[in-house]
Amino acid sequence: MGAMHGSVMSPLAPPRVDRAFQVVQISVADGGTRGRHTVIGAVVGAAAGLVVYAIYQHRCRPENGIPCGVGAGSEVTLLVGGGALVGALVGAALPHGH
């Protein structure tokens, strides 16, 4: 649209812009650190669960009274998955910065 000159609108004239305000700062919000903390917590928790499983398997000696698990797959799933879940919850609970 053109600008008004008197009572006639000129289609070639640039529109009048009121410059009464000034932009001081424009920022893009960070994607949030809560999600990042959650993922990092899940990875750390899963790694901790895997370490616990490896230590358990290393010490697994029926002759010493430490029973070996029946299903190793279920133990790995429980320890790694449980560690990941706990780690994700702790990561999500961490305060997020601005």
VENRA-V5815 format. One record per pair of residues at least 24 apart in sequence whose C-alpha atoms are under 10 Angstrom apart, sorted by sequence separation. I is the first residue (numbers start at 1). J is the second residue. D is the distance in whole Angstrom. If there is no record, write none. Layout:
i=[I | I]
j=[J | J]
d=[D | D]
//
This chain:
i=[52 | 53 | 50 | 53 | 49 | 50 | 53 | 49 | 50 | 52 | 53 | 49 | 50 | 51 | 52 | 49 | 50 | 51 | 46 | 49 | 50 | 46 | 48 | 49 | 50 | 52 | 47 | 48 | 49 | 46 | 47 | 49 | 50 | 45 | 46 | 47 | 48 | 49 | 50 | 45 | 46 | 48 | 49 | 44 | 45 | 46 | 47 | 48 | 43 | 45 | 46 | 47 | 42 | 45 | 46 | 49 | 42 | 44 | 45 | 46 | 48 | 42 | 43 | 44 | 45 | 46 | 47 | 42 | 43 | 45 | 46 | 41 | 42 | 43 | 44 | 45 | 46 | 41 | 42 | 44 | 45 | 40 | 41 | 42 | 43 | 44 | 45 | 39 | 41 | 42 | 43 | 45 | 38 | 41 | 42 | 45 | 38 | 40 | 41 | 42 | 44 | 38 | 39 | 40 | 41 | 42 | 38 | 39 | 41 | 42 | 37 | 38 | 39 | 40 | 41 | 42 | 37 | 38 | 40 | 41 | 36 | 37 | 38 | 39 | 40 | 41 | 35 | 37 | 38 | 39 | 41 | 37 | 38 | 36 | 37 | 38 | 35 | 36 | 37 | 38 | 34 | 35 | 37 | 33 | 34 | 37 | 33 | 34 | 37 | 34 | 36 | 33 | 34 | 35 | 33 | 34 | 33 | 34 | 32 | 33 | 32 | 33 | 32 | 30 | 30 | 29]
j=[76 | 77 | 75 | 78 | 75 | 76 | 79 | 76 | 77 | 79 | 80 | 77 | 78 | 79 | 80 | 78 | 79 | 80 | 76 | 79 | 80 | 77 | 79 | 80 | 81 | 83 | 79 | 80 | 81 | 79 | 80 | 82 | 83 | 79 | 80 | 81 | 82 | 83 | 84 | 80 | 81 | 83 | 84 | 80 | 81 | 82 | 83 | 84 | 80 | 82 | 83 | 84 | 80 | 83 | 84 | 87 | 81 | 83 | 84 | 85 | 87 | 82 | 83 | 84 | 85 | 86 | 87 | 83 | 84 | 86 | 87 | 83 | 84 | 85 | 86 | 87 | 88 | 84 | 85 | 87 | 88 | 84 | 85 | 86 | 87 | 88 | 89 | 84 | 86 | 87 | 88 | 90 | 84 | 87 | 88 | 91 | 85 | 87 | 88 | 89 | 91 | 86 | 87 | 88 | 89 | 90 | 87 | 88 | 90 | 91 | 87 | 88 | 89 | 90 | 91 | 92 | 88 | 89 | 91 | 92 | 88 | 89 | 90 | 91 | 92 | 93 | 88 | 90 | 91 | 92 | 94 | 91 | 92 | 91 | 92 | 93 | 91 | 92 | 93 | 94 | 91 | 92 | 94 | 91 | 92 | 95 | 92 | 93 | 96 | 94 | 96 | 94 | 95 | 96 | 95 | 96 | 96 | 97 | 96 | 97 | 97 | 98 | 98 | 97 | 98 | 98]
d=[9 | 10 | 10 | 9 | 10 | 7 | 7 | 8 | 9 | 7 | 8 | 9 | 10 | 9 | 9 | 8 | 7 | 9 | 10 | 5 | 5 | 10 | 8 | 4 | 9 | 10 | 9 | 7 | 8 | 8 | 7 | 7 | 8 | 9 | 5 | 10 | 10 | 5 | 10 | 7 | 6 | 6 | 8 | 10 | 8 | 7 | 8 | 8 | 9 | 8 | 5 | 8 | 10 | 4 | 4 | 10 | 9 | 8 | 4 | 8 | 9 | 9 | 9 | 7 | 7 | 9 | 10 | 7 | 6 | 7 | 8 | 9 | 4 | 9 | 10 | 4 | 9 | 7 | 6 | 6 | 7 | 9 | 8 | 7 | 7 | 9 | 10 | 9 | 8 | 5 | 8 | 9 | 10 | 4 | 4 | 10 | 9 | 8 | 5 | 8 | 10 | 10 | 8 | 7 | 7 | 9 | 7 | 6 | 7 | 7 | 9 | 5 | 10 | 10 | 5 | 10 | 8 | 7 | 7 | 8 | 10 | 9 | 7 | 7 | 10 | 10 | 9 | 8 | 4 | 9 | 10 | 5 | 5 | 8 | 6 | 8 | 8 | 8 | 9 | 9 | 7 | 7 | 7 | 10 | 6 | 9 | 9 | 8 | 8 | 7 | 10 | 9 | 8 | 9 | 9 | 6 | 6 | 9 | 7 | 7 | 8 | 9 | 8 | 10 | 8 | 9]
//
